[in-house]
Amino acid sequence: MYNRQLRELDKAKQKADLLEFNKYVLDEQVHAIYLLWWQRIVPHRSYVKGWKVGPSHYVNQDLATVWLDK
């Protein structure tokens, strides 16, 4: 499929072949997708106190200062 769309001269047919190839790869052949997330979103309830959001997913994961105010 990739080689067919690579050598296609008609742009409309090339686009259709590329969409078919994308569907095949992402629907039938994929086992894992790695996504990069540039913003860290940490939702929590209003009664979670003492939580400090760190700059990354790996730093500042100490939960010693976190408590529930309920």
C-alpha positions in Angstrom: 0.0 0.0 0.0 2.8 2.4 0.9 4.7 1.8 -2.4 1.5 2.1 -4.4 0.7 5.5 -2.9 4.3 6.6 -3.2 4.4 6.0 -7.0 0.9 7.3 -7.7 0.9 10.5 -9.8 -2.7 11.5 -9.4 -3.0 13.6 -6.2 -6.6 12.5 -5.4 -5.8 8.8 -5.8 -2.5 9.3 -3.8 -4.5 10.9 -1.0 -7.1 8.0 -1.0 -4.3 5.5 -1.0 -2.5 7.3 1.9 -5.8 7.4 3.9 -6.2 3.6 3.3 -2.6 3.0 4.4 -3.2 5.1 7.6 -6.3 3.2 8.4 -4.6 -0.1 7.9 -1.6 0.8 10.1 -3.5 2.6 12.9 -6.6 0.3 13.0 -5.2 -3.2 12.3 -1.5 -3.2 12.9 -0.9 -1.0 15.9 -0.1 -2.5 19.2 0.9 0.7 21.1 1.0 4.4 20.4 3.4 6.7 22.2 2.0 10.2 22.7 4.0 13.1 23.9 2.1 15.4 26.3 3.7 18.8 26.8 1.5 20.1 29.6 1.1 18.3 32.9 -2.6 18.3 34.0 -3.2 17.1 37.6 -6.9 17.3 38.5 -7.8 16.7 42.1 -10.7 17.4 44.4 -11.0 20.5 46.5 -10.5 18.6 49.7 -7.0 17.4 48.7 -4.6 19.7 50.5 -0.9 20.1 50.4 -0.4 18.9 46.9 2.3 20.7 45.0 2.4 20.2 41.2 5.9 19.5 40.0 7.4 20.4 36.7 7.5 16.8 35.4 5.8 13.4 36.0 8.9 12.1 37.8 9.9 14.9 40.2 8.1 15.9 43.4 6.1 12.7 43.8 6.5 12.7 47.6 3.0 12.3 49.2 4.1 13.0 52.8 2.6 16.5 52.8 -0.7 15.6 51.2 -3.9 15.2 53.3 -7.6 15.0 52.8 -9.6 17.8 54.5 -13.0 16.1 54.8 
